[in-house]
Amino acid sequence: MRSSAYYPKYGIGAFAVYPLISKKEGNLSEQYRIMGLRYGSPNLSIGATVTPFSANNELPKHAWLVSKMGRFTVGVQYEPLHGSDDMAKYTDQRNWSCAAGYGVGSKSPLSPSFNIGIELARSSQFIASFYQHIVVQRRVKNPFEENQVVGITNYIDLGFELQSRVDDSKKPDNAADSLLQMAASWQANKNFLLKGKVGARSSTFSLAFKSWWKPSFAFNLSATTNHRTGNVECGFGIRVDNIREASYQRADPNFVMLTPNKEHLAEGIVWKTGKRPMYQSDVDSENFNEVPKELRPSQKIL
């Protein structure tokens, strides 16, 4: 049984998890009897969890503090897994993890952005990651679209994660010194989404399709390959939504391209001139045939 409450005005939330069926062998179910309290704001997140119904109650069982300062984000996490008493657990570096991140761009998926992060997990593993969100505008010729739809915006996500051990004394015999994973995602249009991840241990590929009819539905396929054993696991999912009117939003016909260029001088008029909008490639090649003479940029002097 899970329950949660959140007060948006003050940013305070509480949650609890309690198993209805307990296991007789051992105390495995006690780790799920958790209560927690958290506070969140745009620049700060702090919280902790406890196990009040456990015979070995730890205060806290898990705690975190994350702060954002401009484009920088730093955080620390405490999870006692080593140590015999409370004081030893607090001073044992293996129970602490810290991380820092730097990001550029807005949180909106309509704008490009990227962020990098580094983490020192339990003083034994170093993790570095990079993620970039790319917005690409391109021309399309889709017979199923209306004639005035001549452009489309694609969203591409690229990322990688490198894990490396800094304390070989805690390293298992069959564990690798470092682990590199790379992933990519491509939203081709409003209906199709492709995702893939390649790593030393496994690789995964996913394809998702979403309709915009009423009722709307989404369908996805995925496959994962374990490089150590050679086993392949496949799965699929279906979701139907008839709660509200299915809809998607097209771009404003007066919307200018993401890269600033000379077409901005027309204040959107160029977009309504001719049968199609003007693209950055037209400006680079000085193709101004569709633009009125009074709006054309001055010719270069050779």
Wavefront OBJ file of the C-alpha trace (Angstrom):
o trace
v 0.000 0.000 0.000
v 1.408 3.360 -1.060
v 0.216 6.798 -0.052
v 1.505 10.312 -0.685
v 0.534 13.911 -0.012
v 1.948 17.152 -1.393
v 1.289 20.799 -0.512
v 2.356 22.905 -3.519
v 2.194 26.251 -1.714
v 5.010 25.325 0.663
v 6.642 22.585 -1.437
v 6.310 19.985 1.344
v 5.475 16.370 0.607
v 5.160 13.131 2.569
v 4.919 9.536 1.429
v 4.714 6.032 2.888
v 5.028 2.458 1.610
v 3.749 -0.517 3.616
v 3.502 -4.160 2.436
v 0.168 -5.875 3.040
v 1.663 -9.374 2.766
v 4.834 -9.987 4.763
v 7.302 -12.777 4.107
v 7.821 -15.243 6.929
v 11.398 -16.035 6.018
v 13.763 -13.296 7.149
v 13.014 -9.575 7.291
v 12.920 -8.946 3.569
v 9.597 -7.114 3.788
v 10.903 -4.641 6.371
v 12.926 -2.769 3.770
v 9.671 -1.769 2.073
v 8.082 -0.287 5.225
v 9.241 3.212 4.455
v 8.053 6.679 5.423
v 9.513 9.842 3.990
v 9.350 13.614 4.088
v 10.662 16.003 1.425
v 10.802 19.686 0.546
v 11.186 20.930 -2.997
v 11.588 24.304 -4.691
v 13.033 25.413 -8.052
v 16.508 25.685 -6.484
v 16.470 23.246 -3.567
v 15.417 19.676 -2.825
v 15.918 18.018 0.562
v 14.386 14.905 2.043
v 14.831 11.752 4.083
v 13.255 8.335 4.567
v 12.943 6.205 7.710
v 11.787 2.667 8.544
v 9.760 3.118 11.753
v 8.303 -0.422 11.720
v 11.657 -2.146 11.351
v 13.406 -3.862 14.254
v 16.648 -2.179 13.222
v 15.379 1.356 12.681
v 17.929 3.546 10.953
v 17.724 7.314 11.188
v 17.694 8.096 8.364
v 17.594 5.155 6.008
v 18.142 7.473 3.063
v 18.711 11.240 2.862
v 19.558 13.682 0.098
v 20.234 17.362 -0.492
v 20.325 18.951 -3.968
v 20.826 22.641 -4.720
v 20.762 24.546 -7.998
v 22.757 27.732 -8.481
v 22.243 29.178 -11.932
v 23.409 26.599 -14.435
v 25.185 24.517 -11.777
v 23.570 21.770 -9.723
v 25.250 20.003 -6.812
v 23.960 17.292 -4.533
v 24.892 14.832 -1.806
v 23.244 11.540 -0.815
v 23.506 9.415 2.338
v 22.516 5.739 2.417
v 23.953 3.697 5.325
v 25.000 0.270 4.076
v 28.323 -0.023 5.924
v 29.281 0.417 9.581
v 28.390 -1.198 12.886
v 26.953 1.794 14.773
v 25.406 5.162 13.913
v 28.593 7.170 14.337
v 30.593 4.742 12.184
v 27.939 4.889 9.470
v 28.054 8.687 9.372
v 31.843 8.757 9.063
v 32.152 5.866 6.588
v 32.747 7.384 3.153
v 31.203 4.349 1.472
v 27.783 5.536 2.668
v 28.074 8.901 0.922
v 27.722 9.923 -2.704
v 28.082 13.346 -4.297
v 27.387 14.736 -7.751
v 27.628 17.953 -9.746
v 26.065 19.005 -13.029
v 26.133 21.868 -15.506
v 23.391 22.559 -18.043
v 22.749 25.052 -20.834
v 19.377 25.730 -22.416
v 15.789 25.667 -21.254
v 13.825 22.675 -20.005
v 11.411 22.932 -22.921
v 11.798 20.138 -25.515
v 11.194 22.764 -28.210
v 14.592 24.334 -27.519
v 18.038 22.723 -27.836
v 19.959 22.065 -24.632
v 22.744 19.994 -23.154
v 24.059 19.088 -19.727
v 27.003 17.240 -18.243
v 27.299 15.530 -14.886
v 29.912 13.866 -12.705
v 29.280 11.640 -9.700
v 31.396 9.954 -7.059
v 29.331 7.017 -5.813
v 30.255 5.584 -2.400
v 33.852 6.756 -2.820
v 34.510 3.753 -5.064
v 32.990 4.527 -8.461
v 33.310 7.563 -10.707
v 30.492 8.271 -13.189
v 30.554 10.887 -15.936
v 27.617 11.563 -18.249
v 26.716 13.859 -21.120
v 23.312 14.547 -22.635
v 22.362 16.774 -25.559
v 18.936 17.617 -26.949
v 19.011 18.738 -30.594
v 16.180 20.416 -32.486
v 16.441 19.982 -36.261
v 14.134 21.590 -38.805
v 13.937 20.026 -42.238
v 11.771 20.006 -45.326
v 9.299 17.191 -45.934
v 7.099 15.981 -48.748
v 4.349 13.980 -47.098
v 1.387 13.037 -49.341
v -0.781 12.629 -46.241
v -0.237 16.227 -45.122
v -1.773 19.416 -46.439
v 0.056 21.387 -49.116
v 1.078 24.199 -46.771
v 2.879 21.747 -44.485
v 6.353 21.854 -45.999
v 8.547 21.705 -42.905
v 8.873 19.496 -39.868
v 10.802 19.689 -36.602
v 12.746 16.629 -35.431
v 14.003 16.080 -31.905
v 17.236 14.149 -31.463
v 18.717 13.150 -28.098
v 22.285 11.947 -27.658
v 23.957 10.804 -24.472
v 26.697 8.688 -23.008
v 27.718 7.481 -19.566
v 31.137 6.320 -18.418
v 31.552 4.373 -15.176
v 35.009 3.748 -13.777
v 36.150 2.324 -10.439
v 38.467 4.358 -8.243
v 38.749 1.776 -5.462
v 39.850 -1.605 -6.817
v 39.787 -3.199 -3.357
v 35.967 -3.393 -3.486
v 35.919 -4.583 -7.079
v 34.361 -8.001 -7.794
v 36.527 -10.514 -9.639
v 34.342 -10.553 -12.778
v 33.686 -6.796 -12.877
v 35.089 -4.619 -15.646
v 37.414 -1.705 -14.900
v 35.161 0.704 -16.789
v 31.791 0.639 -18.484
v 30.706 2.885 -21.351
v 27.114 3.241 -22.495
v 25.799 5.333 -25.384
v 22.200 6.110 -26.256
v 20.279 8.004 -28.923
v 16.666 8.946 -29.574
v 14.998 10.296 -32.721
v 11.449 11.592 -32.913
v 10.870 11.470 -36.668
v 7.416 13.092 -36.558
v 4.321 13.221 -34.399
v 3.758 9.466 -34.813
v 7.122 7.672 -34.613
v 9.887 7.560 -32.011
v 13.094 5.511 -32.197
v 15.408 4.798 -29.281
v 18.575 2.800 -28.900
v 21.244 2.088 -26.309
v 24.579 0.328 -26.769
v 26.717 -0.814 -23.861
v 29.387 -3.326 -22.956
v 26.894 -5.534 -21.111
v 23.736 -5.138 -23.183
v 22.106 -3.252 -26.048
v 18.492 -2.163 -26.411
v 16.387 -0.956 -29.323
v 12.847 0.468 -29.088
v 10.247 1.673 -31.578
v 7.098 3.544 -30.511
v 4.067 4.604 -32.520
v 1.332 6.988 -31.340
v -1.909 7.789 -33.101
v -3.875 11.015 -32.762
v -7.309 9.638 -33.472
v -10.143 9.353 -30.990
v -9.578 7.236 -29.020
v -5.804 7.650 -29.282
v -3.468 4.739 -28.714
v 0.244 4.115 -28.392
v 2.153 0.957 -29.303
v 5.802 0.149 -28.633
v 8.242 -2.673 -29.312
v 11.586 -3.251 -27.610
v 14.399 -5.783 -27.746
v 17.395 -6.215 -25.439
v 20.494 -8.285 -26.140
v 22.738 -9.529 -23.339
v 26.286 -9.555 -24.735
v 27.576 -11.938 -22.063
v 25.012 -14.696 -22.538
v 23.774 -13.868 -26.037
v 20.144 -13.985 -24.895
v 17.612 -11.670 -26.538
v 14.559 -10.414 -24.657
v 11.607 -8.821 -26.484
v 8.614 -6.925 -25.202
v 5.709 -4.778 -26.311
v 3.185 -2.395 -24.812
v -0.219 -0.989 -25.767
v -1.972 2.026 -24.294
v -5.423 3.397 -25.178
v -6.540 6.875 -24.087
v -10.097 8.123 -24.500
v -10.182 10.539 -21.590
v -9.986 13.700 -23.639
v -9.989 14.898 -27.201
v -6.794 13.739 -28.884
v -4.829 16.675 -30.266
v -1.385 17.827 -31.230
v -0.046 21.283 -31.940
v 1.451 22.514 -35.180
v 4.018 25.253 -35.377
v 2.886 28.815 -35.957
v 3.210 29.645 -39.686
v 4.930 32.909 -38.662
v 7.452 31.070 -36.493
v 11.021 31.864 -37.545
v 13.780 29.307 -37.751
v 15.896 28.580 -34.702
v 19.130 29.898 -36.219
v 19.087 33.715 -36.496
v 19.578 34.806 -40.086
v 18.550 37.504 -42.559
v 15.032 36.165 -42.951
v 14.223 37.646 -39.548
v 14.282 41.066 -41.160
v 11.009 40.258 -42.856
v 9.225 39.837 -39.481
v 7.399 36.728 -40.641
v 6.218 38.181 -43.969
v 8.679 36.003 -45.851
v 7.009 32.939 -44.419
v 3.726 33.887 -46.069
v 5.321 34.753 -49.394
v 5.158 32.104 -52.103
v 4.231 28.483 -51.541
v 6.706 27.685 -48.810
v 8.667 29.355 -45.999
v 12.266 30.419 -46.328
v 15.016 28.221 -44.919
v 18.560 28.813 -43.781
v 19.834 26.955 -46.852
v 18.134 29.545 -49.061
v 19.972 32.334 -47.297
v 23.316 30.556 -47.549
v 22.873 29.964 -51.285
v 21.379 33.448 -51.823
v 18.208 31.966 -53.281
v 15.818 34.912 -52.906
v 13.545 34.234 -55.879
v 10.477 33.880 -53.647
v 11.246 37.088 -51.739
v 10.027 40.527 -52.903
v 12.793 42.864 -54.054
v 12.187 45.307 -51.203
v 12.820 42.508 -48.680
v 15.900 41.005 -50.319
v 19.228 41.611 -48.510
v 21.844 43.741 -50.196
v 24.064 41.884 -52.682
v 27.633 41.119 -51.661
v 30.360 43.327 -53.210
v 33.134 41.170 -54.683
l 1 2 3 4 5 6 7 8 9 10 11 12 13 14 15 16 17 18 19 20 21 22 23 24 25 26 27 28 29 30 31 32 33 34 35 36 37 38 39 40 41 42 43 44 45 46 47 48 49 50 51 52 53 54 55 56 57 58 59 60 61 62 63 64 65 66 67 68 69 70 71 72 73 74 75 76 77 78 79 80 81 82 83 84 85 86 87 88 89 90 91 92 93 94 95 96 97 98 99 100 101 102 103 104 105 106 107 108 109 110 111 112 113 114 115 116 117 118 119 120 121 122 123 124 125 126 127 128 129 130 131 132 133 134 135 136 137 138 139 140 141 142 143 144 145 146 147 148 149 150 151 152 153 154 155 156 157 158 159 160 161 162 163 164 165 166 167 168 169 170 171 172 173 174 175 176 177 178 179 180 181 182 183 184 185 186 187 188 189 190 191 192 193 194 195 196 197 198 199 200 201 202 203 204 205 206 207 208 209 210 211 212 213 214 215 216 217 218 219 220 221 222 223 224 225 226 227 228 229 230 231 232 233 234 235 236 237 238 239 240 241 242 243 244 245 246 247 248 249 250 251 252 253 254 255 256 257 258 259 260 261 262 263 264 265 266 267 268 269 270 271 272 273 274 275 276 277 278 279 280 281 282 283 284 285 286 287 288 289 290 291 292 293 294 295 296 297 298 299 300 301 302
